[in-house]
Amino acid sequence: MPLSEHEQKLLEQLEKQLHEDDPKFANSMGSDPGRSWSTRHVVIGVLCALAGIFLLLVGVTLQNIFVGVLGFVVMGAGVYFATMRSSAPGKSGSGGRPGKPGKARSSFMSSLEERWDERRRGDS
């Protein structure tokens, strides 16, 4: 059921306000056009998951723990690989942040610390 014009305008206003209030959150919640599902990844991942299930069943049948655990690991790796999204060609491999090459995973924590400091300064 399509939205009415009034509802579409309200939705656009809400989206605009969200982008103005918290652009990082809005970008993280939106669909990322630079990331897409790869059919190749899905097919290979499903095949690996099926092979892992087969190994798991063989391990249970033979009562061999090593084969069962190996099957479980292969199955998990296949599911992970199938659900992994690939970058669009031509994009930089640095997570789309060309201006911050030296940043590590701690950028999330540093942004949280910055927000906390801003809130503390605002309360004083």
C-alpha positions as CSV (number, residue, x, y, z in Angstrom):
1,M,0.0,0.0,0.0
2,P,1.7,3.2,-1.1
3,L,2.0,6.2,1.2
4,S,-0.1,9.3,0.7
5,E,1.5,12.6,-0.3
6,H,1.2,13.9,3.3
7,E,2.8,10.8,4.7
8,Q,5.6,11.0,2.2
9,K,6.3,14.6,3.1
10,L,6.3,13.8,6.8
11,L,8.7,10.9,6.1
12,E,11.0,13.2,4.1
13,Q,10.9,15.8,6.9
14,L,11.8,13.1,9.5
15,E,14.6,11.9,7.4
16,K,16.0,15.4,6.9
17,Q,15.8,16.1,10.6
18,L,17.6,12.9,11.4
19,H,20.3,13.7,9.0
20,E,20.7,17.2,10.6
21,D,20.6,16.0,14.2
22,D,22.8,12.9,13.9
23,P,24.4,12.4,10.4
24,K,26.6,9.5,11.5
25,F,23.7,7.5,12.8
26,A,21.6,8.4,9.8
27,N,24.3,7.2,7.4
28,S,24.8,4.0,9.4
29,M,21.1,3.2,9.3
30,G,20.7,3.9,5.6
31,S,21.5,1.4,2.9
32,D,25.1,1.7,1.9
33,P,25.3,1.9,-1.9
34,G,29.0,1.0,-1.8
35,R,28.3,-2.4,-0.3
36,S,26.3,-5.1,-2.2
37,W,25.4,-8.8,-2.0
38,S,27.6,-10.9,-4.1
39,T,26.0,-14.0,-5.7
40,R,29.4,-15.6,-5.8
41,H,29.8,-15.2,-2.0
42,V,26.3,-16.6,-1.4
43,V,26.8,-19.7,-3.6
44,I,30.3,-20.5,-2.2
45,G,29.1,-19.9,1.3
46,V,26.0,-22.1,1.0
47,L,28.2,-24.9,-0.6
48,C,30.6,-24.6,2.4
49,A,27.8,-24.6,4.9
50,L,26.4,-27.8,3.2
51,A,29.8,-29.4,3.3
52,G,30.1,-28.5,6.9
53,I,26.7,-30.0,7.7
54,F,27.8,-33.2,5.9
55,L,31.1,-33.3,7.9
56,L,29.2,-32.7,11.1
57,L,26.9,-35.6,10.3
58,V,29.8,-37.8,9.4
59,G,31.5,-36.9,12.6
60,V,28.4,-37.8,14.6
61,T,28.0,-41.1,12.7
62,L,31.6,-42.1,13.2
63,Q,31.5,-40.8,16.8
64,N,34.7,-38.7,15.9
65,I,34.7,-35.4,17.8
66,F,37.4,-33.9,15.6
67,V,35.5,-34.5,12.4
68,G,32.3,-33.1,14.0
69,V,34.0,-30.0,15.3
70,L,35.7,-29.5,11.9
71,G,32.3,-29.8,10.2
72,F,30.8,-27.2,12.6
73,V,33.7,-24.8,11.9
74,V,33.4,-25.2,8.1
75,M,29.6,-24.7,8.4
76,G,30.0,-21.5,10.4
77,A,32.7,-20.2,8.0
78,G,30.3,-20.9,5.1
79,V,27.5,-19.0,6.7
80,Y,29.8,-16.1,7.5
81,F,31.1,-16.1,3.9
82,A,27.6,-16.2,2.5
83,T,26.4,-13.3,4.5
84,M,29.5,-11.2,3.9
85,R,29.0,-8.1,1.7
86,S,31.6,-7.1,-0.8
87,S,32.7,-3.6,-1.6
88,A,31.9,-2.1,-4.9
89,P,34.8,-2.0,-7.4
90,G,36.7,1.2,-7.4
91,K,36.1,1.9,-3.7
92,S,39.1,2.2,-1.3
93,G,39.6,-0.8,1.0
94,S,40.0,1.5,4.1
95,G,36.3,1.4,4.9
96,G,35.4,4.4,3.0
97,R,37.5,6.8,5.1
98,P,40.2,8.1,2.9
99,G,40.9,11.1,5.1
100,K,41.7,9.0,8.2
101,P,44.2,6.3,7.1
102,G,45.7,5.9,10.6
103,K,42.5,5.3,12.4
104,A,42.0,1.9,13.9
105,R,38.9,0.2,15.4
106,S,39.2,2.6,18.3
107,S,37.4,5.3,16.4
108,F,34.1,4.0,17.7
109,M,35.2,4.3,21.3
110,S,36.8,7.7,20.7
111,S,33.5,9.0,19.1
112,L,31.6,7.8,22.2
113,E,34.1,9.5,24.5
114,E,33.8,12.7,22.5
115,R,30.0,12.6,22.8
116,W,30.3,11.9,26.5
117,D,32.6,14.9,27.0
118,E,30.2,17.1,25.0
119,R,27.3,16.1,27.2
120,R,29.3,16.7,30.4
121,R,30.3,20.2,29.2
122,G,26.7,20.9,28.3
123,D,25.5,19.9,31.8
124,S,28.0,22.2,33.7
